[in-house]
């Protein structure tokens, strides 16, 4: 088996640490070429000392000297600052880049890696949400340039193996419903940060956990699915599935539906992306079908979860609207986590930015960067 040279962007986050657990459990299968982290310099130093990559990047330079001192191997090239992410993604001698960054900061590294001819295992939703139009040329029928890591898109890919894409009638992305699935509108007015971070099924980073609570994550995933699988927006929908056993479904033109199932464990889609198109053994919990199981489904309530509708509408509009949606949501979530706005204000910030914009510009890298910056300023200034 050929060893895979792997770079992990965002190795100190939830996806990155789980990916390194997979690397650790499969000695000889992967060679870690580069690791990057943002502010958690202690954990990044521990990872660097264990896996001894050729390159390590710490984007937050506040503790640069402490990080230098903590890294024991003087032969490892240490870099600092956000600009180095794209450089490493595009130039390091890797076979695959796992992009586990959070936010718009992940877009340029994704583009750089693809332009350099590398494969990208993509966990960074924002790359396709914001720049799907620019990245769509790298998506092919074999899905061997951009490989999805999100459990929902991994599920769709697994359902599509061996199937002609022209026979796809509908994609259905499942949602757990998050912690507020059964809460009334009145109750949602009193949601605290602690409430929103208490996800019933998944252990994720703070930003994506809040996106799950607002169901913005399902909207972002619908946008991603459109670009990943070249399916019209009107053929992609979401359904609430509280058990998180079915991760997505594909319905074909003959009426047949395929579903991919598994316990809620991100290691499975991460492992699948790293070994695609093969399927290899993974030491992870299995579903026990000898025990009674319940699989239930509910429609999405757009009144209680307006963020999902805002995302669907942004995809339908196209152009720079998804970039505005993403930037305003990132700021709104950060403001909520910092106690500046309430939970229900998240959707209000996003709606304000979408309704007060000039979306006539074409989608280019420069326009995306400008729109992202401009929207963040507007989202920070908005008072609900």
C-alpha positions in Angstrom: 0.0 0.0 0.0 1.4 3.4 -1.0 2.0 5.8 1.8 -0.1 8.9 1.7 1.7 12.2 2.3 -0.8 14.2 4.3 -1.1 17.9 5.3 -3.7 18.9 7.9 -4.8 22.5 8.0 -6.4 23.0 11.4 -4.9 20.1 13.2 -5.7 21.3 16.7 -9.5 21.4 16.1 -12.1 18.7 16.4 -11.6 17.3 12.8 -7.9 17.7 12.9 -7.4 15.9 16.2 -9.6 13.0 15.1 -7.7 12.8 11.8 -4.5 12.4 13.7 -6.0 9.6 15.8 -6.6 7.8 12.5 -3.0 8.4 11.5 -1.8 7.2 14.8 -3.9 4.0 14.5 -2.6 3.3 11.0 1.2 3.4 11.2 2.9 3.4 7.8 -0.2 4.4 5.9 0.1 8.1 6.3 3.1 10.5 6.5 2.3 13.8 8.0 4.0 16.5 5.9 2.6 19.7 7.5 0.4 20.7 10.5 -1.2 24.0 11.2 -3.0 25.6 14.1 -4.3 28.9 15.2 -3.9 29.9 18.8 -3.6 26.5 20.6 0.2 26.5 20.4 0.7 24.0 23.2 -1.4 21.3 21.4 0.2 22.1 18.1 3.6 21.7 19.6 2.6 18.3 21.1 1.4 17.2 17.7 4.5 18.4 15.9 6.8 16.6 18.5 4.8 13.4 18.0 4.3 13.3 14.2 7.4 15.3 13.2 6.1 16.9 10.0 8.4 18.8 7.7 6.4 22.1 8.3 4.3 23.5 11.1 2.3 26.8 10.9 1.0 28.8 13.8 -1.3 31.5 12.5 -1.7 33.4 15.7 1.8 34.8 16.3 1.1 35.9 19.9 2.9 33.0 21.4 5.4 32.4 18.6 8.5 32.2 20.8 6.8 29.9 23.3 5.9 27.6 20.3 9.5 27.7 19.0 10.8 26.7 22.3 8.2 23.9 22.7 9.1 22.2 19.4 12.0 19.9 20.1 13.1 19.1 16.5 15.2 22.0 15.0 14.9 20.4 11.5 11.1 21.2 11.3 10.4 24.4 9.4 8.2 26.7 11.6 6.0 29.4 10.0 3.7 32.0 11.4 0.7 34.0 10.1 -2.3 33.4 8.0 -0.5 34.0 4.7 1.5 30.8 5.2 -1.6 28.6 5.1 -2.1 29.1 1.4 1.6 28.8 0.7 1.8 25.5 2.5 -1.4 24.2 1.0 0.0 24.9 -2.5 3.6 24.1 -2.2 4.2 21.4 0.4 5.1 17.9 -1.1 1.8 16.2 0.0 -0.6 13.9 -1.8 -3.6 15.2 0.1 -4.6 18.3 2.1 -7.2 17.8 4.8 -8.7 21.3 5.2 -10.2 21.3 8.7 -10.1 25.1 9.0 -13.2 27.0 10.2 -14.5 30.0 8.3 -13.7 31.9 5.2 -10.0 31.6 6.1 -10.2 28.1 4.6 -11.1 29.2 1.1 -7.8 30.5 -0.3 -5.8 27.4 1.0 -8.4 25.1 -0.7 -8.0 27.0 -4.0 -4.2 27.0 -3.6 -4.0 23.3 -3.1 -6.3 22.5 -6.0 -4.4 24.9 -8.3 -1.2 23.1 -7.4 -2.8 19.8 -8.4 -3.3 18.3 -4.9 -6.3 16.4 -3.6 -8.3 18.1 -1.0 -10.3 16.4 1.7 -12.7 19.2 2.5 -14.1 19.8 6.0 -14.1 23.5 5.5 -17.8 24.3 4.6 -17.0 27.8 3.7 -14.8 27.0 0.8 -17.7 25.8 -1.3 -20.3 28.0 0.3 -18.4 31.2 -0.6 -16.4 30.1 -3.6 -18.3 27.2 -5.1 -18.5 28.9 -8.4 -14.7 29.2 -8.6 -14.0 25.7 -7.3 -16.7 23.9 -9.3 -14.2 23.3 -12.1 -12.2 21.0 -9.8 -15.2 18.8 -9.1 -15.4 15.8 -11.4 -17.5 12.7 -11.7 -14.9 10.6 -9.8 -14.9 13.1 -6.9 -11.2 12.5 -6.6 -10.0 16.1 -6.4 -12.3 17.5 -3.7 -13.5 14.8 -1.4 -16.1 15.6 1.2 -15.5 15.1 4.9 -18.8 16.4 6.3 -20.8 13.3 7.4 -23.8 14.4 5.2 -21.8 14.8 2.0 -19.7 11.7 2.7 -23.0 9.9 3.0 -24.2 11.2 -0.4 -20.9 10.3 -2.0 -21.1 6.7 -0.6 -24.7 6.5 -2.0 -23.6 7.6 -5.4 -20.7 5.2 -5.9 -21.6 3.1 -8.9 -24.6 5.2 -9.8 -25.0 7.5 -12.8 -25.5 11.1 -11.6 -28.1 11.8 -14.3 -30.4 9.3 -12.5 -30.4 11.3 -9.3 -33.9 12.8 -8.5 -33.3 14.3 -5.1 -30.7 14.7 -2.3 -32.0 14.7 1.3 -29.7 15.9 3.9 -30.6 14.9 7.5 -30.4 17.2 10.5 -30.5 16.2 14.1 -32.6 19.2 15.0 -30.0 20.3 17.5 -30.8 21.1 21.1 -33.8 23.2 20.3 -35.8 20.8 18.1 -38.8 20.8 20.4 -38.5 24.3 21.9 -41.2 26.9 21.3 -40.5 30.3 19.8 -41.1 31.8 23.3 -38.5 29.4 24.8 -36.0 30.3 22.0 -36.1 33.9 23.1 -34.3 32.9 26.3 -31.6 30.6 24.9 -28.2 30.9 26.5 -24.8 30.2 25.1 -24.6 27.2 27.4 -27.9 25.9 26.0 -26.7 26.3 22.4 -23.4 24.5 23.0 -25.2 21.5 24.4 -25.6 19.4 21.2 -27.5 16.1 21.8 -25.6 13.9 19.4 -22.3 15.4 18.2 -19.1 16.7 19.8 -17.9 19.6 17.7 -16.2 23.0 17.9 -18.1 26.0 19.2 -18.9 27.6 15.8 -20.3 24.6 14.1 -22.2 23.6 17.3 -24.0 27.0 17.2 -24.6 26.6 13.4 -26.2 23.2 14.3 -28.4 24.9 16.9 -29.6 27.5 14.4 -29.7 25.0 11.6 -27.6 27.3 9.5 -25.2 24.3 9.1 -27.9 22.5 7.1 -28.3 25.6 4.8 -24.5 25.7 4.3 -24.6 21.9 3.6 -27.3 22.4 1.0 -25.1 25.0 -0.8 -22.1 22.7 -0.5 -24.1 19.7 -1.9 -25.1 21.8 -4.9 -21.5 22.4 -5.9 -20.2 19.0 -4.8 -22.7 17.0 -6.8 -23.8 19.4 -9.5 -27.5 19.0 -8.4 -30.0 21.9 -8.9 -30.9 23.6 -5.6 -34.6 22.7 -6.0 -33.6 19.0 -5.9 -31.9 19.3 -2.5 -33.7 19.5 0.8 -33.3 18.9 4.5 -35.2 16.7 7.0 -35.0 16.5 10.7 -33.8 13.0 11.9 -33.2 13.2 15.6 -31.3 9.9 16.0 -28.5 11.0 13.5 -28.2 7.4 12.3 -29.0 8.2 8.6 -26.6 10.8 7.5 -28.1 11.6 4.1 -30.2 9.9 1.4 -30.3 9.9 -2.4 -33.5 9.3 -4.3 -33.2 8.1 -7.9 -35.5 8.5 -10.9 -36.9 5.0 -10.5 -38.2 5.9 -7.0 -35.5 4.0 -5.1 -33.7 5.7 -2.2 -30.3 4.9 -0.8 -29.3 5.9 2.7 -25.9 5.8 4.4 -26.1 4.9 8.1 -23.7 4.8 11.0 -23.3 5.8 14.6 -22.7 9.6 15.1 -18.9 9.5 14.8 -16.9 11.9 12.6 -14.0 9.4 12.3 -15.9 7.4 9.7 -16.3 10.2 7.1 -12.8 11.5 7.9 -11.4 8.0 7.3 -13.4 7.5 4.2 -12.1 10.8 2.7 -8.5 9.9 3.5 -8.7 6.5 2.0 -11.2 7.2 -0.9 -12.0 5.5 -3.3 -11.1 2.5 -1.2 -12.8 1.4 2.0 -10.6 0.2 4.8 -11.1 -1.2 8.3 -11.8 1.4 11.0 -12.0 0.7 14.7 -15.2 2.5 15.5 -18.6 1.6 17.1 -21.0 -0.4 14.9 -24.8 -0.2 14.8 -26.3 -3.2 16.7 -29.3 -4.2 14.6 -30.2 -7.0 17.0 -31.5 -4.3 19.4 -34.7 -2.3 18.9 -34.1 0.9 16.9 -36.3 3.9 16.0 -35.6 6.0 13.0 -37.9 9.0 12.9 -38.2 12.0 10.6 -39.8 15.5 10.9 -40.1 18.4 8.5 -38.0 21.5 9.1 -39.8 24.4 10.8 -38.5 27.5 9.0 -40.3 29.8 11.4 -38.2 28.5 14.4 -35.1 28.0 12.3 -35.0 31.0 9.8 -31.3 30.7 9.2 -31.9 27.6 7.0 -34.3 29.5 4.9 -31.9 32.4 4.5 -29.2 30.0 3.3 -31.6 28.3 0.8 -32.6 31.7 -0.6 -29.0 32.8 -0.9 -28.2 29.8 -2.9 -31.2 30.5 -5.2 -30.0 34.0 -5.7 -26.4 33.0 -6.3 -23.6 35.4 -7.1 -22.1 36.9 -3.9 -25.2 36.2 -1.7 -23.7 33.0 -0.2 -20.5 34.9 0.6 -22.6 37.6 2.4 -24.6 34.9 4.2 -21.4 33.2 5.4 -19.5 36.3 6.6 -22.5 37.7 8.4 -23.2 34.4 10.1 -19.6 34.0 11.2 -19.7 37.4 12.9 -23.2 36.9 14.3 -22.2 33.5 15.9 -19.0 35.1 17.4 -21.1 38.0 18.8 -23.5 35.5 20.3 -20.7 33.5 21.9 -19.3 36.7 23.3 -22.6 37.7 24.9 -23.1 40.7 22.6 -26.4 39.5 21.0 -29.1 36.9 21.7 -29.6 33.6 19.9 -32.5 34.9 17.9 -30.4 37.9 16.8 -28.1 35.7 14.8 -30.7 35.4 12.0 -31.5 39.1 12.3 -27.9 40.0 11.7 -27.7 37.7 8.7 -31.0 38.9 7.2 -29.9 42.6 7.6 -26.7 42.0 5.7 -28.4 40.1 2.9 -31.1 42.8 2.5 -28.6 45.7 2.5 -26.1 44.8 -0.1 -25.0 45.3 -3.7 -24.8 41.8 -5.2 -24.3 42.9 -8.8 -20.6 42.2 -8.9 -19.4 39.0 -10.4 -17.8 36.2 -8.4 -14.0 36.7 -8.4 -11.4 36.2 -5.7 -11.0 39.9 -5.2 -14.7 40.5 -5.0 -15.2 37.6 -2.6 -12.4 39.0 -0.3 -13.9 42.5 -0.5 -17.4 41.3 0.1 -16.3 39.2 3.0 -14.5 42.2 4.7 -17.3 44.6 4.0 -20.0 42.3 5.3 -18.1 41.6 8.5 -18.0 45.3 9.2 -21.7 45.6 8.6 -22.5 42.6 10.8 -20.4 43.9 13.7 -22.1 47.3 13.5 -25.7 46.0 13.3 -27.8 46.5 16.4 -30.8 44.2 16.6 
